[in-house]
Amino acid sequence: VKQSLKNAGRHISMDAPLKEGEDVNLYDVMNSSESPKPDRGLMQQSLNTEINRALETLSPREADVVKLYYGIGDQPSMTLAEIGQTFDLTRERVRQIREKAIRKLRHNSRSKLLKSYLG
């Protein structure tokens, strides 16, 4: 408590150099475009959770096709032909499954939550 009270009266200038003889100040460090945003990880985790919830409203095959096509999860995105080979389906059938899944997701109430991440 004593240390907190002692530090409470201190003021630090944003324009003062961090170290003597340097041009970098606290404002430069806090405003750096290279610094990761503090809430970026939380936003990404929240977005992933909402995507998974939305995909749970689809049939297992529809969810798998969407995940593979868009590279959701740990896998890179795949073409319709590659997905077709995986499931022993034609490229056209995979396209139809993907389109049906997207229509379901657009009409789903979860799409409103996902749209909020777009800005």
MDTraj code that builds the backbone (N, CA, C; nanometers):
import mdtraj as md
import numpy as np

residues = "VAL LYS GLN SER LEU LYS ASN ALA GLY ARG HIS ILE SER MET ASP ALA PRO LEU LYS GLU GLY GLU ASP VAL ASN LEU TYR ASP VAL MET ASN SER SER GLU SER PRO LYS PRO ASP ARG GLY LEU MET GLN GLN SER LEU ASN THR GLU ILE ASN ARG ALA LEU GLU THR LEU SER PRO ARG GLU ALA ASP VAL VAL LYS LEU TYR TYR GLY ILE GLY ASP GLN PRO SER MET THR LEU ALA GLU ILE GLY GLN THR PHE ASP LEU THR ARG GLU ARG VAL ARG GLN ILE ARG GLU LYS ALA ILE ARG LYS LEU ARG HIS ASN SER ARG SER LYS LEU LEU LYS SER TYR LEU GLY".split()
xyz = np.array([
    [0.0841, -0.1184, 0.0000],
    [0.0000, 0.0000, 0.0000],
    [0.0883, 0.1244, 0.0000],
    [0.1952, 0.1210, 0.0823],
    [0.2843, 0.2365, 0.0882],
    [0.3483, 0.2621, -0.0482],
    [0.3893, 0.1550, -0.1163],
    [0.4522, 0.1686, -0.2482],
    [0.3534, 0.2259, -0.3492],
    [0.2293, 0.1835, -0.3418],
    [0.1260, 0.2346, -0.4328],
    [0.1028, 0.3827, -0.4100],
    [0.0957, 0.4218, -0.2838],
    [0.0764, 0.5627, -0.2523],
    [0.1959, 0.6461, -0.2977],
    [0.3141, 0.5900, -0.2843],
    [0.4349, 0.6601, -0.3256],
    [0.4351, 0.6809, -0.4772],
    [0.3950, 0.5781, -0.5531],
    [0.3946, 0.5863, -0.6989],
    [0.2757, 0.6641, -0.7534],
    [0.1709, 0.6786, -0.6748],
    [0.0503, 0.7465, -0.7214],
    [0.0768, 0.8927, -0.7551],
    [0.1705, 0.9537, -0.6900],
    [0.1998, 1.0937, -0.7141],
    [0.2943, 1.1166, -0.8303],
    [0.3537, 1.0120, -0.8841],
    [0.4498, 1.0260, -0.9932],
    [0.3786, 1.0514, -1.1255],
    [0.4405, 1.1358, -1.2041],
    [0.3915, 1.1627, -1.3391],
    [0.5039, 1.1311, -1.4358],
    [0.4679, 1.0679, -1.5448],
    [0.5675, 1.0345, -1.6463],
    [0.5295, 1.1072, -1.7743],
    [0.6247, 1.1773, -1.8300],
    [0.6001, 1.2494, -1.9540],
    [0.6017, 1.1526, -2.0714],
    [0.5032, 1.1655, -2.1579],
    [0.4973, 1.0811, -2.2776],
    [0.6050, 1.1217, -2.3778],
    [0.6500, 1.2473, -2.3705],
    [0.7477, 1.2979, -2.4659],
    [0.8920, 1.2821, -2.4195],
    [0.9122, 1.2504, -2.2935],
    [1.0480, 1.2359, -2.2412],
    [1.1111, 1.1090, -2.2976],
    [1.2406, 1.1138, -2.3303],
    [1.3077, 0.9933, -2.3812],
    [1.3057, 0.8820, -2.2769],
    [1.2936, 0.7580, -2.3242],
    [1.2934, 0.6447, -2.2321],
    [1.4292, 0.6291, -2.1650],
    [1.5347, 0.6477, -2.2427],
    [1.6705, 0.6436, -2.1891],
    [1.7411, 0.7696, -2.2341],
    [1.8340, 0.8118, -2.1537],
    [1.9085, 0.9316, -2.1872],
    [1.9863, 0.9102, -2.3160],
    [1.9788, 1.0076, -2.4053],
    [2.0524, 0.9995, -2.5307],
    [1.9761, 0.9284, -2.6423],
    [1.8539, 0.8848, -2.6157],
    [1.7739, 0.8177, -2.7191],
    [1.6611, 0.9086, -2.7648],
    [1.6150, 0.8852, -2.8858],
    [1.5040, 0.9640, -2.9394],
    [1.3688, 0.8982, -2.9166],
    [1.3673, 0.7752, -2.8701],
    [1.2420, 0.7020, -2.8509],
    [1.1774, 0.7441, -2.7196],
    [1.0487, 0.7787, -2.7266],
    [0.9767, 0.8156, -2.6053],
    [0.8610, 0.7177, -2.5822],
    [0.7920, 0.7338, -2.4715],
    [0.6837, 0.6431, -2.4337],
    [0.5699, 0.6462, -2.5355],
    [0.5426, 0.7630, -2.5904],
    [0.4364, 0.7750, -2.6901],
    [0.4683, 0.6908, -2.8136],
    [0.5953, 0.6914, -2.8579],
    [0.6355, 0.6119, -2.9745],
    [0.6133, 0.4633, -2.9502],
    [0.6452, 0.4176, -2.8311],
    [0.6316, 0.2757, -2.7977],
    [0.4847, 0.2357, -2.7912],
    [0.4032, 0.3181, -2.7281],
    [0.2616, 0.2845, -2.7120],
    [0.1843, 0.2970, -2.8427],
    [0.2285, 0.3825, -2.9325],
    [0.1563, 0.4094, -3.0556],
    [0.2164, 0.3351, -3.1751],
    [0.3069, 0.2440, -3.1514],
    [0.3744, 0.1732, -3.2593],
    [0.2777, 0.0836, -3.3356],
    [0.2826, 0.0916, -3.4683],
    [0.1971, 0.0050, -3.5506],
    [0.2477, -0.1389, -3.5489],
    [0.3728, -0.1585, -3.5084],
    [0.4294, -0.2927, -3.5008],
    [0.3864, -0.3659, -3.3745],
    [0.3442, -0.2923, -3.2760],
    [0.3014, -0.3544, -3.1506],
    [0.1672, -0.4231, -3.1708],
    [0.1523, -0.5440, -3.1179],
    [0.0226, -0.6110, -3.1305],
    [-0.0828, -0.5391, -3.0474],
    [-0.2029, -0.5349, -3.0993],
    [-0.3129, -0.4728, -3.0255],
    [-0.3468, -0.5611, -2.9062],
    [-0.3724, -0.5029, -2.7905],
    [-0.3952, -0.5821, -2.6697],
    [-0.5169, -0.6736, -2.6784],
    [-0.6179, -0.6335, -2.7535],
    [-0.7391, -0.7151, -2.7592],
    [-0.7455, -0.8064, -2.8814],
    [-0.6411, -0.8080, -2.9617],
    [-0.6419, -0.8874, -3.0852],
    [-0.6610, -1.0364, -3.0577],
    [-0.5891, -1.0905, -2.9624],
    [-0.6005, -1.2328, -2.9295],
    [-0.7394, -1.2686, -2.8804],
    [-0.7950, -1.1826, -2.7979],
    [-0.9292, -1.2059, -2.7455],
    [-1.0330, -1.2003, -2.8565],
    [-1.0200, -1.1035, -2.9462],
    [-1.1132, -1.0923, -3.0586],
    [-1.1039, -1.2144, -3.1498],
    [-0.9826, -1.2616, -3.1758],
    [-0.9638, -1.3789, -3.2618],
    [-1.0261, -1.5022, -3.1977],
    [-1.0049, -1.5190, -3.0690],
    [-1.0619, -1.6329, -2.9971],
    [-1.2148, -1.6263, -2.9990],
    [-1.2688, -1.5092, -2.9790],
    [-1.4135, -1.4908, -2.9802],
    [-1.4710, -1.5183, -3.1190],
    [-1.4028, -1.4714, -3.2228],
    [-1.4470, -1.4966, -3.3602],
    [-1.4450, -1.6455, -3.3910],
    [-1.3389, -1.7144, -3.3513],
    [-1.3301, -1.8594, -3.3741],
    [-1.4440, -1.9328, -3.3049],
    [-1.4775, -1.8914, -3.1841],
    [-1.5881, -1.9533, -3.1106],
    [-1.7196, -1.9339, -3.1847],
    [-1.7445, -1.8127, -3.2337],
    [-1.8692, -1.7847, -3.3058],
    [-1.8754, -1.8601, -3.4381],
    [-1.7625, -1.8722, -3.5068],
    [-1.7597, -1.9489, -3.6321],
    [-1.7934, -2.0942, -3.6044],
    [-1.7339, -2.1506, -3.5011],
    [-1.7621, -2.2906, -3.4671],
    [-1.9078, -2.3106, -3.4279],
    [-1.9649, -2.2156, -3.3557],
    [-2.1068, -2.2251, -3.3192],
    [-2.1949, -2.2212, -3.4433],
    [-2.1607, -2.1348, -3.5372],
    [-2.2385, -2.1254, -3.6610],
    [-2.2261, -2.2542, -3.7417],
    [-2.1064, -2.3114, -3.7467],
    [-2.0858, -2.4350, -3.8225],
    [-2.1588, -2.5533, -3.7595],
    [-2.1834, -2.5474, -3.6290],
    [-2.2562, -2.6552, -3.5614],
    [-2.4021, -2.6628, -3.6062],
    [-2.4529, -2.5561, -3.6677],
    [-2.5913, -2.5576, -3.7162],
    [-2.6030, -2.6311, -3.8496],
    [-2.4901, -2.6639, -3.9113],
    [-2.4891, -2.7345, -4.0395],
    [-2.4798, -2.8848, -4.0172],
    [-2.5083, -2.9602, -4.1231],
    [-2.4859, -3.1046, -4.1159],
    [-2.3349, -3.1277, -4.1100],
    [-2.2917, -3.2437, -4.0605],
    [-2.1471, -3.2699, -4.0525],
    [-2.0761, -3.2558, -4.1876],
    [-2.1370, -3.3046, -4.2948],
    [-2.0736, -3.2959, -4.4268],
    [-2.0645, -3.1503, -4.4723],
    [-2.1712, -3.0741, -4.4520],
    [-2.1688, -2.9328, -4.4906],
    [-2.0612, -2.8576, -4.4131],
    [-2.0532, -2.8834, -4.2845],
    [-1.9521, -2.8167, -4.2016],
    [-1.8117, -2.8536, -4.2478],
    [-1.7903, -2.9813, -4.2786],
    [-1.6581, -3.0248, -4.3251],
    [-1.6206, -2.9574, -4.4566],
    [-1.7152, -2.9495, -4.5490],
    [-1.6876, -2.8867, -4.6786],
    [-1.6520, -2.7394, -4.6594],
    [-1.7276, -2.6688, -4.5778],
    [-1.7008, -2.5265, -4.5537],
    [-1.5642, -2.5088, -4.4874],
    [-1.5348, -2.5907, -4.3871],
    [-1.4055, -2.5805, -4.3179],
    [-1.2900, -2.6041, -4.4138],
    [-1.3024, -2.7072, -4.4978],
    [-1.1941, -2.7384, -4.5905],
    [-1.1810, -2.6323, -4.6998],
    [-1.2914, -2.5847, -4.7509],
    [-1.2868, -2.4868, -4.8592],
    [-1.2257, -2.3545, -4.8129],
    [-1.2643, -2.3097, -4.6952],
    [-1.2150, -2.1808, -4.6454],
    [-1.0928, -2.1933, -4.5544],
    [-1.0469, -2.3148, -4.5285],
    [-0.9282, -2.3327, -4.4450],
    [-0.9524, -2.2971, -4.3002],
    [-1.0701, -2.3293, -4.2496],
    [-1.1031, -2.2999, -4.1105],
    [-1.0442, -2.4093, -4.0233],
    [-0.9743, -2.3710, -3.9209],
    [-0.9105, -2.4686, -3.8329],
    [-0.7626, -2.4788, -3.8650],
    [-0.7105, -2.5984, -3.8541],
    [-0.5665, -2.6191, -3.8704],
    [-0.5241, -2.6461, -4.0138],
    [-0.6189, -2.6654, -4.1039],
    [-0.5848, -2.7060, -4.2395],
    [-0.5871, -2.5880, -4.3359],
    [-0.5035, -2.5950, -4.4413],
    [-0.5090, -2.4901, -4.5437],
    [-0.6350, -2.5067, -4.6285],
    [-0.6742, -2.4010, -4.6977],
    [-0.7934, -2.4104, -4.7816],
    [-0.7679, -2.5052, -4.8989],
    [-0.8747, -2.5688, -4.9433],
    [-0.8663, -2.6661, -5.0523],
    [-0.9601, -2.6241, -5.1649],
    [-0.9312, -2.6714, -5.2854],
    [-1.0192, -2.6452, -5.3988],
    [-1.1373, -2.7410, -5.3929],
    [-1.2385, -2.7118, -5.4735],
    [-1.3551, -2.8003, -5.4797],
    [-1.3145, -2.9404, -5.5250],
    [-1.2221, -2.9472, -5.6210],
    [-1.1764, -3.0771, -5.6712],
    [-1.1039, -3.1562, -5.5619],
    [-1.0208, -3.0886, -5.4840],
    [-0.9483, -3.1570, -5.3759],
    [-1.0446, -3.2086, -5.2693],
    [-1.1451, -3.1289, -5.2368],
    [-1.2446, -3.1721, -5.1387],
    [-1.3229, -3.2899, -5.1950],
    [-1.3543, -3.2833, -5.3246],
    [-1.4248, -3.3930, -5.3899],
    [-1.3478, -3.5233, -5.3815],
    [-1.2173, -3.5167, -5.3997],
    [-1.1344, -3.6374, -5.3879],
    [-1.1370, -3.6908, -5.2453],
    [-1.1352, -3.6019, -5.1484],
    [-1.1370, -3.6426, -5.0079],
    [-1.2645, -3.7184, -4.9733],
    [-1.3784, -3.6695, -5.0235],
    [-1.5075, -3.7298, -4.9894],
    [-1.5618, -3.8218, -5.0989],
    [-1.4833, -3.8429, -5.2041],
    [-1.5257, -3.9248, -5.3181],
    [-1.6538, -3.8679, -5.3801],
    [-1.6510, -3.7367, -5.4052],
    [-1.7630, -3.6659, -5.4669],
    [-1.7118, -3.5884, -5.5879],
    [-1.8034, -3.5522, -5.6772],
    [-1.7624, -3.4691, -5.7898],
    [-1.7423, -3.3258, -5.7421],
    [-1.6680, -3.2511, -5.8215],
    [-1.6436, -3.1108, -5.7904],
    [-1.7764, -3.0357, -5.7841],
    [-1.8666, -3.0666, -5.8760],
    [-1.9969, -3.0009, -5.8803],
    [-2.0789, -3.0308, -5.7553],
    [-2.0752, -3.1541, -5.7080],
    [-2.1512, -3.1900, -5.5872],
    [-2.0960, -3.1160, -5.4655],
    [-1.9650, -3.1036, -5.4578],
    [-1.9031, -3.0296, -5.3470],
    [-1.9465, -2.8830, -5.3528],
    [-1.9507, -2.8257, -5.4743],
    [-1.9950, -2.6871, -5.4899],
    [-2.1391, -2.6706, -5.4414],
    [-2.2253, -2.7672, -5.4761],
    [-2.3653, -2.7624, -5.4333],
    [-2.3773, -2.7689, -5.2810],
    [-2.2997, -2.8561, -5.2201],
    [-2.3014, -2.8686, -5.0731],
    [-2.2546, -2.7387, -5.0088],
    [-2.1484, -2.6816, -5.0636],
    [-2.0957, -2.5552, -5.0103],
    [-2.1992, -2.4437, -5.0220],
    [-2.2625, -2.4327, -5.1381],
    [-2.3631, -2.3280, -5.1591],
    [-2.4821, -2.3444, -5.0650],
    [-2.5260, -2.4679, -5.0445],
    [-2.6378, -2.4935, -4.9532],
    [-2.5998, -2.4526, -4.8108],
    [-2.4782, -2.4859, -4.7709],
    [-2.4303, -2.4507, -4.6365],
    [-2.4239, -2.2993, -4.6195],
    [-2.3760, -2.2303, -4.7216],
    [-2.3653, -2.0841, -4.7134],
    [-2.5043, -2.0216, -4.7036],
    [-2.5997, -2.0747, -4.7784],
    [-2.7377, -2.0231, -4.7685],
    [-2.7912, -2.0412, -4.6270],
    [-2.7651, -2.1569, -4.5677],
    [-2.8097, -2.1815, -4.4299],
    [-2.7453, -2.0824, -4.3334],
    [-2.6167, -2.0589, -4.3513],
    [-2.5451, -1.9679, -4.2614],
    [-2.5948, -1.8241, -4.2765],
    [-2.6308, -1.7848, -4.3963],
    [-2.6808, -1.6487, -4.4185],
    [-2.8150, -1.6266, -4.3509],
    [-2.8984, -1.7297, -4.3471],
    [-3.0311, -1.7171, -4.2873],
    [-3.0296, -1.7447, -4.1373],
    [-2.9199, -1.7917, -4.0898],
    [-2.9078, -1.8263, -3.9488],
    [-2.8949, -1.6984, -3.8657],
    [-2.9496, -1.7014, -3.7461],
    [-2.9377, -1.5848, -3.6574],
    [-2.7921, -1.5588, -3.6189],
    [-2.7089, -1.6601, -3.6289],
    [-2.5668, -1.6428, -3.5952],
    [-2.4955, -1.5527, -3.6956],
    [-2.5496, -1.5421, -3.8160],
    [-2.4830, -1.4574, -3.9148],
    [-2.4767, -1.3126, -3.8664],
    [-2.5731, -1.2711, -3.7870],
    [-2.5709, -1.1349, -3.7320],
    [-2.4515, -1.1173, -3.6386],
    [-2.4236, -1.2201, -3.5593],
    [-2.3076, -1.2125, -3.4697],
    [-2.1779, -1.2073, -3.5494],
    [-2.1695, -1.2882, -3.6542],
    [-2.0473, -1.2907, -3.7339],
    [-2.0282, -1.1592, -3.8092],
    [-2.1360, -1.0975, -3.8529],
    [-2.1259, -0.9699, -3.9245],
    [-2.0693, -0.8608, -3.8347],
    [-2.0898, -0.8716, -3.7057],
    [-2.0374, -0.7696, -3.6145],
    [-1.8844, -0.7670, -3.6144],
    [-1.8201, -0.8762, -3.6547],
    [-1.6740, -0.8802, -3.6601],
    [-1.6196, -0.8127, -3.7853],
    [-1.7059, -0.7850, -3.8808],
    [-1.6610, -0.7223, -4.0047],
    [-1.6445, -0.5718, -3.9913],
    [-1.6916, -0.5168, -3.8830],
    [-1.6731, -0.3742, -3.8594],
    [-1.7973, -0.3044, -3.8710],
])
top = md.Topology()
chain = top.add_chain()
for i, resn in enumerate(residues, 1):
    res = top.add_residue(resn, chain, resSeq=i)
    for name in ("N", "CA", "C"):
        top.add_atom(name, md.element.get_by_symbol(name[0]), res)
traj = md.Trajectory(xyz[None], top)
